[in-house]
Amino acid sequence: MKNIIFIEMIVCSAILLTGCVERREENVPYDDPAYLNEGNGEEDAVNTLQVGSKYKIAGPMDELKDAIIEILGDHYWPDTLLSAEELAERTGISENMYDDFLAEYQRAEAGIDMIILIKAKENEVETVEKYLNEYRDVLLNIYEQQSQNEAKVFASRIEVIDNYVCYIQLGADITSLVKEGKDAMVAYCQQENERALDILEKRILNT
């Protein structure tokens, strides 16, 4: 029973990832812009500092995120930080499993670009990796009928670097590749994810 409830929580939370709401007219896709960005109340992420009307990540995670942005530039689309509570609701990863984290997803536009960086406690690395893989499986099921989003999830990478567990799901605008099919979209997103992971590895390992 607990497992069923937990999976239901993950599914509900993952649906919210697109910024969509349950109330909508029939035959209108969940990614229709008319149903995005409703209820823009933000919760303060526990590892952030407010600067004006925006939030900035506090601590070493800020440098890791900035390194990715330096590489990807305008192709970095995540724009909304998750709090520790939201991270736990979506993935099952609780605060006692890590020393630090960054979780940011795309909310401003239709899309699912996302990064989750977890600095796991030494005895929790495998558990965190397991939860992220389960979360990825849930997203694959949710987006199996949405070609672009499915391609992004399919191309996503979960990589362990030292005691950091990294979930990278990027790609930005891939609409021009839709006509070329899933393989082309996946290949491009994989390339973007690899660029992000490469700089993360260099910064984390200081090489």
C-alpha positions as CSV (number, residue, x, y, z in Angstrom):
1,M,0.0,0.0,0.0
2,K,2.8,2.4,0.9
3,N,4.5,1.7,-2.5
4,I,1.3,2.5,-4.4
5,I,0.8,5.7,-2.5
6,F,4.4,6.8,-3.2
7,I,4.1,6.0,-6.9
8,E,0.9,8.0,-7.1
9,M,2.6,11.0,-5.4
10,I,5.5,10.8,-7.9
11,V,3.1,10.6,-10.9
12,C,1.1,13.6,-9.6
13,S,4.2,15.6,-8.9
14,A,5.7,14.8,-12.3
15,I,2.6,16.0,-14.1
16,L,3.0,19.3,-12.3
17,L,6.5,19.5,-13.8
18,T,5.0,20.8,-17.1
19,G,3.3,23.6,-15.2
20,C,-0.1,22.3,-16.3
21,V,-3.4,22.1,-14.3
22,E,-6.0,19.5,-14.1
23,R,-9.0,21.7,-15.1
24,R,-9.0,22.1,-18.9
25,E,-11.4,21.9,-21.9
26,E,-11.7,18.6,-23.6
27,N,-9.4,17.8,-26.5
28,V,-6.9,20.6,-25.5
29,P,-3.3,19.1,-25.0
30,Y,-1.7,19.5,-21.6
31,D,1.1,21.4,-23.2
32,D,-1.2,24.0,-24.7
33,P,0.2,27.4,-23.7
34,A,-3.3,28.5,-22.6
35,Y,-3.0,26.1,-19.6
36,L,0.6,26.9,-18.6
37,N,1.9,29.2,-15.9
38,E,-1.4,29.2,-13.9
39,G,-0.8,29.6,-10.2
40,N,2.6,31.1,-10.2
41,G,3.1,31.1,-6.4
42,E,6.7,30.2,-5.7
43,E,8.0,28.4,-2.6
44,D,11.5,29.4,-1.4
45,A,14.0,26.7,-2.2
46,V,16.0,25.9,0.9
47,N,19.4,26.5,-0.8
48,T,18.6,29.8,-2.4
49,L,19.0,33.5,-1.8
50,Q,16.5,36.1,-3.1
51,V,18.0,38.8,-5.3
52,G,15.3,41.3,-6.2
53,S,12.4,39.3,-7.7
54,K,14.6,36.4,-8.7
55,Y,16.3,33.6,-6.8
56,K,20.0,32.6,-6.8
57,I,21.4,29.4,-5.7
58,A,23.6,29.8,-2.6
59,G,26.9,27.8,-2.2
60,P,28.9,25.5,-4.4
61,M,26.0,24.4,-6.5
62,D,25.8,27.9,-7.9
63,E,29.2,27.4,-9.6
64,L,28.1,24.1,-11.1
65,K,25.0,25.6,-12.6
66,D,26.9,28.6,-13.9
67,A,29.4,26.3,-15.5
68,I,26.6,24.5,-17.4
69,I,25.1,27.9,-18.5
70,E,28.5,29.1,-19.8
71,I,28.6,26.0,-22.0
72,L,25.0,25.9,-23.2
73,G,24.1,29.6,-23.2
74,D,20.6,30.3,-24.4
75,H,20.1,26.5,-24.7
76,Y,19.8,26.2,-21.0
77,W,16.0,26.4,-20.3
78,P,15.4,25.4,-16.7
79,D,14.1,28.4,-14.8
80,T,12.4,27.4,-11.6
81,L,14.0,26.0,-8.5
82,L,12.5,23.2,-6.4
83,S,12.5,23.3,-2.6
84,A,13.7,20.3,-0.6
85,E,10.0,19.4,0.0
86,E,9.2,19.5,-3.7
87,L,12.2,17.4,-4.5
88,A,11.1,14.8,-2.0
89,E,7.5,14.8,-3.4
90,R,8.6,14.3,-6.9
91,T,11.5,11.9,-6.5
92,G,11.3,10.4,-3.0
93,I,14.8,11.8,-2.2
94,S,14.6,13.2,1.4
95,E,16.9,15.7,3.1
96,N,18.6,13.0,5.2
97,M,20.1,11.5,2.0
98,Y,22.2,14.5,0.9
99,D,24.4,17.3,2.0
100,D,23.4,19.7,-0.7
101,F,21.3,19.8,-3.8
102,L,20.2,21.8,-6.8
103,A,16.9,21.0,-8.6
104,E,15.7,23.3,-11.4
105,Y,13.1,22.7,-14.1
106,Q,11.5,24.5,-16.9
107,R,8.2,26.2,-16.0
108,A,8.0,29.4,-18.0
109,E,7.3,27.7,-21.3
110,A,5.9,24.4,-22.5
111,G,8.8,22.0,-21.9
112,I,10.5,19.6,-19.5
113,D,14.2,20.6,-19.5
114,M,15.6,19.9,-16.0
115,I,18.7,19.3,-14.0
116,I,18.9,17.7,-10.6
117,L,22.3,17.7,-8.8
118,I,22.4,15.8,-5.5
119,K,25.5,15.8,-3.3
120,A,24.6,12.6,-1.6
121,K,25.9,11.3,1.7
122,E,28.4,8.6,1.2
123,N,26.1,5.8,2.2
124,E,23.2,7.2,0.2
125,V,24.7,7.5,-3.3
126,E,23.1,4.2,-4.6
127,T,19.8,5.0,-3.1
128,V,19.7,8.5,-4.6
129,E,20.6,7.0,-8.0
130,K,17.9,4.4,-7.7
131,Y,15.2,7.0,-6.9
132,L,16.3,9.2,-9.8
133,N,16.1,6.2,-12.2
134,E,12.6,5.4,-10.9
135,Y,11.6,9.1,-11.4
136,R,12.9,8.9,-15.0
137,D,10.8,5.8,-15.6
138,V,7.7,7.6,-14.4
139,L,8.4,10.5,-16.8
140,L,8.9,8.1,-19.7
141,N,5.4,6.7,-19.0
142,I,3.9,10.2,-18.7
143,Y,5.3,11.6,-21.9
144,E,5.1,8.5,-24.1
145,Q,2.5,10.2,-26.3
146,Q,4.4,13.5,-26.6
147,S,7.2,13.0,-29.1
148,Q,9.5,15.9,-28.1
149,N,9.1,15.5,-24.4
150,E,9.5,11.7,-24.7
151,A,12.7,12.2,-26.7
152,K,14.1,14.5,-24.0
153,V,13.4,12.1,-21.2
154,F,14.7,9.1,-23.3
155,A,17.9,11.1,-23.9
156,S,18.3,12.1,-20.3
157,R,21.4,11.0,-18.3
158,I,21.9,9.9,-14.7
159,E,25.5,10.0,-13.8
160,V,27.4,9.5,-10.6
161,I,30.5,11.8,-10.3
162,D,32.3,11.2,-7.0
163,N,29.3,11.5,-4.5
164,Y,27.3,13.7,-6.8
165,V,24.3,12.1,-8.5
166,C,23.4,14.1,-11.6
167,Y,20.1,13.9,-13.5
168,I,20.5,15.9,-16.7
169,Q,17.5,16.4,-19.1
170,L,18.3,19.2,-21.5
171,G,17.9,20.0,-25.2
172,A,16.0,23.3,-25.4
173,D,14.2,23.8,-28.8
174,I,14.1,20.6,-30.8
175,T,11.0,21.4,-32.9
176,S,13.0,21.7,-36.1
177,L,14.0,18.0,-35.6
178,V,10.5,16.6,-35.2
179,K,10.2,15.8,-39.0
180,E,13.5,13.9,-38.8
181,G,12.0,11.6,-36.1
182,K,12.8,10.4,-32.6
183,D,16.3,9.3,-33.3
184,A,17.4,12.7,-34.4
185,M,15.7,14.4,-31.4
186,V,17.3,11.9,-29.0
187,A,20.7,12.3,-30.6
188,Y,20.7,16.0,-30.3
189,C,19.5,16.0,-26.7
190,Q,22.1,13.4,-25.8
191,Q,24.8,15.7,-27.2
192,E,23.6,18.6,-25.1
193,N,23.4,16.4,-22.0
194,E,27.0,15.2,-22.6
195,R,28.2,18.8,-22.9
196,A,26.7,19.6,-19.5
197,L,28.0,16.4,-17.9
198,D,31.5,17.0,-19.2
199,I,31.8,20.3,-17.5
200,L,30.2,19.0,-14.3
201,E,32.8,16.2,-14.2
202,K,35.6,18.7,-14.7
203,R,34.4,21.0,-12.0
204,I,33.5,18.4,-9.5
205,L,36.7,16.5,-9.9
206,N,38.7,19.7,-10.4
207,T,40.4,18.4,-13.5
